[in-house]
Amino acid sequence: YQKPYEVIQIEIKGWQENGWWHIEITDNGDGFQEEVLERLKGEMEQVKRMILDEHRIQEMEIGGMGILNIYSRMLLLHNQNFKFTIENLDHGARVTLSSVMEHEPERG
């Protein structure tokens, strides 16, 4: 976040729809630098290959570790039955996590 004189707003939403759960995190910051966004997406593909094809877990390095850690955990818990998107908005960024619900929540 490059504008310390402004207030950053972070919004977290969660919902269920059509047998999927979704968590969406948005902010009004500067968004991801394009190089960082492309690097993260490439590292996510590398983690996916390592876990699914090579059956090994990569040691995380400092820098982008939070997003890669969450992605790795989603992959380990949900195999390929999830969606993980990172994108820039006009004003800020959005990260969305989604997966198929394993069972319907009990009501009552």
C-alpha positions in Angstrom: 0.0 0.0 0.0 1.7 3.1 -1.2 -0.6 5.9 0.1 -0.2 6.1 3.9 -2.3 9.2 4.0 -5.5 7.4 2.9 -7.5 4.9 4.9 -7.4 1.4 3.5 -10.6 -0.6 3.6 -10.7 -4.3 3.7 -13.9 -6.2 3.1 -14.4 -9.9 3.7 -17.6 -11.6 2.4 -18.6 -15.2 2.6 -21.6 -17.0 1.1 -22.9 -20.3 -0.2 -24.3 -20.8 -3.7 -25.2 -23.8 -5.8 -23.3 -26.3 -3.5 -20.2 -24.1 -3.3 -18.8 -21.9 -0.5 -17.1 -18.7 -1.3 -14.8 -16.2 0.6 -14.0 -12.9 -1.1 -11.5 -10.4 0.2 -11.3 -7.0 -1.4 -9.4 -3.8 -0.6 -9.2 -0.3 -1.9 -5.4 -0.2 -2.0 -3.0 0.0 -5.0 -3.6 -3.5 -6.2 -0.9 -6.0 -7.1 2.0 -4.8 -9.3 1.6 -6.7 -12.6 5.0 -8.4 -12.2 4.1 -9.6 -8.7 0.7 -10.8 -9.9 2.3 -12.8 -12.7 5.0 -14.2 -10.4 2.4 -15.3 -7.9 0.3 -17.0 -10.5 3.4 -18.8 -11.9 4.4 -19.9 -8.3 0.9 -21.2 -7.8 1.2 -23.3 -10.9 4.5 -24.6 -9.7 3.1 -25.5 -6.3 0.2 -27.3 -8.0 2.6 -29.4 -10.1 4.7 -30.2 -7.1 1.8 -31.3 -4.9 -0.3 -33.1 -7.5 2.3 -34.6 -9.8 5.4 -35.0 -7.7 3.6 -35.5 -4.3 5.8 -33.2 -2.4 5.4 -30.0 -0.6 7.6 -27.0 -1.3 9.3 -25.1 1.5 7.9 -21.5 1.5 10.2 -18.5 1.3 9.5 -15.1 2.7 7.6 -12.8 0.3 4.2 -13.9 -1.1 4.3 -16.7 1.4 0.8 -16.0 2.8 -1.0 -16.4 -0.5 1.1 -19.4 -1.6 0.5 -21.0 1.8 -3.3 -20.6 1.6 -3.2 -21.9 -2.0 -1.2 -24.9 -1.0 -3.6 -25.7 1.9 -6.6 -25.4 -0.4 -4.9 -27.7 -2.9 -4.1 -30.3 -0.1 -7.6 -30.1 1.4 -9.7 -29.9 -1.7 -7.4 -31.4 -4.4 -8.5 -29.6 -7.6 -12.1 -29.1 -6.4 -11.6 -25.4 -5.6 -11.1 -22.0 -7.2 -8.5 -19.5 -6.1 -8.4 -16.2 -8.0 -6.3 -13.1 -7.5 -7.1 -10.0 -9.5 -6.7 -6.2 -9.6 -9.8 -4.0 -9.5 -10.1 -0.4 -10.7 -9.3 0.6 -7.1 -7.7 -2.2 -5.2 -7.5 -6.0 -5.4 -9.6 -9.0 -4.8 -8.8 -12.6 -3.7 -11.5 -15.2 -4.0 -11.5 -18.7 -2.5 -14.3 -21.2 -3.5 -14.8 -24.9 -3.0 -17.5 -27.5 -3.3 -19.3 -28.0 0.0 -18.7 -31.5 1.3 -22.0 -31.6 3.1 -24.9 -29.3 3.7 -24.8 -27.4 7.0 -27.3 -28.5 9.6 -30.1 -26.1 10.3 -32.2 -25.7 13.3 
